[in-house]
Amino acid sequence: MSNFIKACRGEPVDRTPIWVMRQAGRYLPEYQKVRSQTTFLGLCKNPDWAAEVTLQPLRRFGMDAGIIFSDILVPVEAMGMALRFDEGIGPLLPEPITGSSDVESLIVPDPSDTMGFVGDAIKRVCAVVPETPLIGFAGAPFTLASYMIEGRGSRVFDKAKKFMFEQPKLWKQMSEKLVQTITAHLLMQVESGCQAVQIFDSWAGHLSPVDYLNFAFPYTVEIIDQIKAKTDVPVILFAKGVHSCYEELSTCGADVLGVDWTMPLDRARELTKNRVSLQGNLDPITLLGPADRIEKQAQRVLKEAKGCRGHIFNLGHGIHKTTPPEHLKVLVDLVRREGRGSI
């Protein structure tokens, strides 16, 4: 069993495993070469290209896990919403959810029919590097619903929150459809070969603790429960910015909690009562700086992780697009050299 899977399960490892969020992406020149041939969604939907860019950081850095190249909004398009990615703007949903008829029109798709290209890309990657665990992923219901209502990213998510507060029954109906869609999508990725899955709740920190626990968290727990009922692969939950709810998060059924860079790992261990493994949490912008600072900050993270049930080294969010690849290599080399073993 790989160090990554062992760390997810809280089992002894001989070295801290490392991978980074968005490790297959814009900071790599080899990715840019592939991306120049197609659109972003075109890349996601071409299994050969998606597999190739998934493999690129594994070849270059020797990461301890890969994560399939895709996007959290792929299931939203499969539910019937128009989706596009505009250069310099990001994802756009030009016909956002506004009322009951929009929610009623959302379908719960068969992932093999509507998102089979993700499964095909996973199979291609696993055939090339069967010894390296591959992570499947999906967005959490709150994060996806926010995009679906706002029509794009937001600084305050006022439309999504207003919808949530004023139409709680409709919010529940929409969230339940998302639970079914996300669960099926994650299980399809496991069936295709993924050995772990990660749920991204990127916008969770925009909610107050009470609103997160009432309007978002229960639907994430539903997904985890359904995944655990059908497979034993580790589940990683990355709910960014929800520090005040770490005790609840530690009992949600996930094997690993992703920790953003604003929360020290030793403090996260205390708040979670060491019930779960932790993943993180170097500030991504650290990788823009000099090598000696990268090494010092990585050593600090490793020190803070001492005593954790399990630790997977990662960034506290996705790698920044301007990161020099050689800076990431400095980090990977340091963790490989100094990452703790456990007995």
N, C-alpha and C positions, 0 to 999 in steps of 0.2 A: 504494500500500500504506500502511496506517495506521502511525502511530508505534508503536502497541502491538505489531503484528506484526513490524515492523522491529526493535524492541528485543528481542523474543523471539528473533529470529534473529541478534542481534548485529550488525545492520546500522545504518548511520548514521541518526540521527533529528535533527529540528530542535528537538525539545523532549521532555523526559522525560514519558512517558505516565503516567497515574494512574488507578487504580480501587481500590476497597477491598473486602476480604472482608466478606460479609454486608451489602453496600451496599443491598440490597433487604431491608428488615426493620423491626424494631419501633421503631427510633428515629425513623422518619418518620411524621408524622400521617396522611399519605395512605395509607400501608400499614395503619395501624390502622383506618382507615375501611373498607378492603376486608376486613381480617381479622375485623372485628366481624360480618360476614355469614356466617361459616363457621368450621369447625374448621381447625387447622393443616394436617392431611392433606387436608381438603377443598379448601383453597386450593392445595396442591401438585397436586391431581388435576384441577383445573378449568383448562383451557388459557387461557381468557380472563382469569381472575383472575391466574394465574401470569404471563402475559405482561404484564398491567398493572403488577404490582408490580416486575417486572424493569425495565420502562421508567421507573418513577418516579424513581430516582436519575439516570438519563440525562437526563431532562427538567430536573430541578432543578439538577444540578451540571455537566452536560456532561462526564461521565466519558469516558475514552478507550476503555473497554471495558465491556460489560455481562456479567453472569453470570446464567445462567438460574435462576429461583427454583425450588428443589426441596429435597430433603433427601438426605443420604448414605444414609439407611436405606430409601429407596424400593426399591432392588434387593433388600434383605433380605426385605421383605414379598413381593416378587415371587417369591422363592425358596421361599415357603410358610410363613413365620413370621408369627405374629400381631404386630401393631404398633399402638401407640397413643401419643398424646402427651397427658400430663396437665398441666393448668395448674399452674405452680409447681414441677413435677417434671421435665418434659422427656420424652424418649422412653422407652417401656417395652416390653419384649418379654416378655410374661407367661409364655411357655413356652420358657425358654432351652435351649440345647444342653447336654446332660449326657453323652451317650454315643453309641455307634456307630449305634444305630437313629435317633437324631435327625439325625445327619449323612447317613445313607443316605436319609432322607426329603426332604432338601433337593433341589430341582430346579434345573436351569440353564434359566432362562426365556427365551423369545423376547421381547426388549425391545419389539418393535412391538406384540405382543399384550398384554403385562402392564404396560408402562410407556409406551405410546404417547402418553399425555397429556403427557409431557415433550417428545417430539418435536413434538407439535402446538403447544405453547407456544413452542417455539423458532421454528417456522415463522411464527407470528404476530408475534413480536418482529422477526425478520429482515425481514418485509414492511414494518414500520413504519420501522425504522432500518437499512436495508441498508448504510449507510456506516459503521456502528459495529460493530466486531468483538464477537461474542458468545462467551462462554466456557461450555463444557459442563463438567461435573465428576462425580466419583464419589469415594467413600471408598476407601482402600487396603485390601487384604485383612486386615492385622493389626487396623486400627481397627474394621472391620466385624465381624470374628470376635470381638473383645473385647466389643462390644455383644451379640452373639448368645449368648455364653457367660455374661456377667455379667447379662444381662437389662435393663441400664440403664448409665448412666455410673458411673464408679468413681474413687476417689482412688488406689487401689493396683493394681487389676486382678488381685487375687490368684487369683480363680477362673479367669480366662483363662490366666494364667501357669501355674498348676498343671496345667490341661488340656494346655497346650502342652508342658510338661516331662514329664508322666507318660504322655501319649498322642501321641507325635510322629507316628506313622503316621496316626492319625485327624486330627491337626492338618493334616497334609499333604493328606489327602483333602478336608478342608473348605476349605483354602486354594485348592486347584486348582479346586474348584467356584466359589469366589469369583472367581478369576482369569477364568474363562470368562464369568461373569455380568457382571463389571465391564467387561471388554473389549468385550463385545457392547453394553452400555449406552452406553459412551463412543462407539463407532463409530456407533451409532444417532443420537447427538446431533450428530456430525459430518455424517452424511448429511442430517440435518434442517436444517443451516445453520450450526452452530457453527464458528468459525474457529480455535479453540484449545481445549484441554481441560486441566483441572487435577485432579490426584490429591491428595486430602487424607489424610495419615496423621497425624491429630490426636493420637493417643496413642502415637506411636512413641517419644517421649522417656521413656516409662515403662519401656522395656527397656534393659538394659545394652548397650553397643556390640556385644559378641560375640553376645548373643541377638538383637539387631536384625538383624545380618548373617546369622545362621543361620536364624531363624524368620520374618522379615518381609520383609526387603529382596529376596530372590530372587523372591518372588511379585510384588512391584511391578515388578521388572525384566521379568518375563514379560509383564505387561500393556503396558509401554512398548514392548517388542520387537514385540508383536502389533499395536499401534496404528501403529507406524512402518512395519510391513510393508505396511499397507493404506492409509495416508494420510500426507500430508506436513504436516499441521497441527502447530503447536508444542505440545509437552507441557510442562506446568508441574508440578513435584513439590513439594509442601509437606509435608515430614516434620518436624513440630515437635519441637524439643529434641534433635536427633540430631547435635549439633555435632561430636562426635568421629569421625563417619563421613562428613564432607563430601568427603573425597577420593574415597571409594567412590561417594557420591551423584553426584559430578561426572562419573562415567564410566558412569552407568546408562542413558544414551540420552535423558534429558530435555533439553529445550532451555533450561529455566529452573528454578532452584531458588528456592523461597520461603524467606525467612530470617525467623525470629522476632525479636522485639525484644531478646532477650538476647545476640545475636551481632552485633557491628558489621559493616557491609557490607565495609569494607576488609579486615577479618580473614577474612571469608567468601571474599573474592576470593583471598586468599593461599592458603587451605586448598583451594580448588577449582582453583587454578592458572589461574584466569581462563578455564576451559574452557567455562563456561556463563554465560548471563545470570542476573542476580539480581533477585529481586522482594522488596520490603519497604521499610523494616521499622520504622516508627514504632510505639512503644508505644500501643495503642489508648486507654489511659487518659489519655494526653496530651490527647486531644480533649475531656476533661472540664474542662480547665484554661483559663486566660486566653489570649486571642488572641496576645499577644506571645510567650508560651512556646510555643504551637503553632508559630508561625513560626520561632522560634529552633531548635526541635528538628527541624523539617522541613529547615531549612537545614543542620543537622548531618548528617542522613541524606543529603542531596544531595551534601554534601562528601565523606562516606565512600564514596559510590558513584562518585566520580570515578575514571576508569580502568577501570571494569568493562566487560566485553565488551558488555553491554547492561544497562539498568536500567529496571525498571517500578516506579514508586513505589506503595507499598501500606502497609497496617498490618502489624504483626508477628503479628496474629491478627485475628479478626473484630471489627468495630466494636461497641462496648458499647451495650446497649439504652437507656441513659440519656443518650447523646451528644446534645447540642443540634445540630440540623441546621445552624444557622448556624456552628457551630464547624468542621464538616466543610467548609463553603464556604470558611472562612479557609484551610484546608489546601489545597484544590483551587486556589484563587486564587494562593497562594504558589508552588505547584509549576508552575502555568502561567506565572507571571511569571519564576521563577528557575530552573526546570528546565533543565539543560544541554542544549545541542545537541551533536552530534558530526559530524565531517567525515571 
